[in-house]
């Protein structure tokens, strides 16, 4: 089995984590195994297996050295993780209002914080932050209403809360009822054309549609059969609204943007594991995403670009975006969405971007 075949058979979240591990390993400086390690390994082998397996164990020794180096590699992003751990509320949520954001987005920002901790736990310690992640997932289930929604003071907040919370529930392996209720609600608010959009708006919204399809894809991978039909309808809408130049707009009649192109490309690339043609389309879309420097700090835009580039195998472009995000942040430029999410939003997304 090749690596590509293996990735194609993995659930979306696991495949993304696998790519992250590969990217981090490639970024590490080459290291020699400790002196004598190769000999000590061979000394423990039965005599009859030594000659035929020397090459295998040599490779294993090098792999072990790289793995140990990765485990000992603690980026400055740990400061973000410690911040998230320190600011989790007693009920398991994270409160954006305490950090300059808006209370209405508490479910979505709790979900993003859980996802950030899960990613860090996977990269450096499978058991790390397990209690806090579990507490956050349980808190999301408590925030959920009987119809599967997660509240919010506007249609925008309600849809983002639903999409991001459902995605977190799915990738974290939450209990069936909470995820099933979320999928039912996502299906109920889907438009006839397969899109999702804010109340009172007739045109489909590419941003929320990309997030909803991502949540449904993760739910389907988690075994929720109810996600299948709305997922395919959502993907069809995204596919049909990609422009000839590979770009995507917020609404079909509006101007395209890198953020919307990246979010949609990522959804199509990940879904392409199961639907022929979509992956190739998504990868082609990433060619249209710009990496030019910007004076604006927009963690949401940069996060979308990074996951799209990495899913397309364009790790150098993803690193370019990370570098720019780090430089703008270090210069003290404020994120343009800080009024909605405050510091909690910035910390959670920069952690997901793996920017120290």
Secondary structure as UniProt FT lines:
FT   HELIX           3..9
FT   HELIX           12..27
FT   TURN            35..36
FT   HELIX           37..43
FT   HELIX           47..72
FT   TURN            76..77
FT   HELIX           78..86
FT   TURN            90..91
FT   HELIX           96..99
FT   HELIX           103..105
FT   HELIX           106..124
FT   TURN            126..129
FT   HELIX           130..143
FT   TURN            146..147
FT   HELIX           155..171
FT   TURN            172..173
FT   HELIX           176..188
FT   TURN            192..193
FT   TURN            199..200
FT   HELIX           206..221
FT   TURN            222..223
FT   TURN            225..226
FT   HELIX           227..240
FT   TURN            244..245
FT   STRAND          248..249
FT   TURN            252..253
FT   STRAND          256..257
FT   HELIX           258..271
FT   TURN            272..274
FT   TURN            276..277
FT   HELIX           278..286
FT   TURN            287..288
FT   HELIX           299..311
FT   TURN            312..313
FT   HELIX           315..330
FT   TURN            331..332
FT   TURN            336..337
FT   HELIX           338..352
FT   TURN            353..354
//
